Amino acid sequence: SATPTLPVTNNQGAIRTPTYLLINSSLSGKNACYFWYYRPSNALYMINSAGTGWQGPVYPGTSTGTLSNAQCSLNVGNTTVNGSGSTLTVTLPVTAQSFSGTQNIYLYTQDGEGSNSGWTNQATWTWTP
């Protein structure tokens, strides 16, 4: 089990629109742990294993259960999102299903005016199924 906690910061201003977090060995949503958080409605989604459709929404702090695909499972009840202004801190209690070894944690964020961070590699994580 892993619990990546990332401070998401947008230097362009307040984070009001989508934030994407992708855990995979490469920048691909297929066969990945790939999440989309939409701050205005506190909605969290997870992509399916094929990378073709989103599961959810669930609501951190209010929903229970899990989101899962063949690569990982997210404990929604223990997921937290806290933010103020241009900083958003996301804690994702993720359990590896078929992932093993070192994976990259990529992040993409956008503000209300359309400025975005582009995909950035924020960290690596070593998973054990």
VENHUNOR-V420914 format. One record per backbone hydrogen bond with DSSP energy under -1.0 kcal/mol. CO is the residue of the C=O (numbers start at 1). NH is the residue of the N-H. E is the energy in kcal/mol with one decimal. If there is no record, write none. Layout:
CO_NH_E, CO_NH_E
This chain:
2_94_-2.2, 4_92_-2.5, 6_90_-2.4, 8_88_-3.0, 10_13_-1.5, 18_110_-1.2, 19_37_-3.2, 20_108_-2.2, 21_35_-3.3, 22_106_-3.4, 23_33_-2.3, 24_104_-2.3, 26_28_-2.2, 33_23_-3.3, 34_47_-2.4, 35_21_-2.3, 36_45_-2.6, 37_19_-2.2, 38_43_-1.9, 39_42_-1.0, 43_38_-3.0, 44_58_-1.9, 45_36_-2.0, 46_55_-3.5, 48_51_-1.5, 49_31_-3.1, 53_48_-2.4, 55_46_-1.8, 58_44_-2.8, 59_62_-2.5, 59_63_-2.6, 65_76_-1.9, 67_74_-3.4, 71_97_-3.5, 71_99_-1.2, 72_69_-2.4, 73_95_-2.8, 74_67_-1.6, 74_76_-1.1, 76_79_-1.4, 80_91_-2.9, 82_89_-3.8, 84_87_-2.1, 85_15_-1.5, 86_10_-2.4, 87_84_-2.4, 88_8_-4.8, 89_82_-2.4, 90_6_-2.3, 91_80_-1.7, 92_94_-1.3, 93_75_-2.4, 94_2_-3.7, 95_73_-2.2, 101_127_-2.9, 103_125_-2.9, 104_24_-1.8, 105_122_-2.7, 105_123_-1.1, 106_22_-2.3, 107_120_-2.3, 108_20_-3.2, 109_117_-2.3, 111_114_-1.6, 115_111_-2.5, 120_107_-2.3, 123_105_-2.9, 125_103_-3.2, 127_101_-1.8
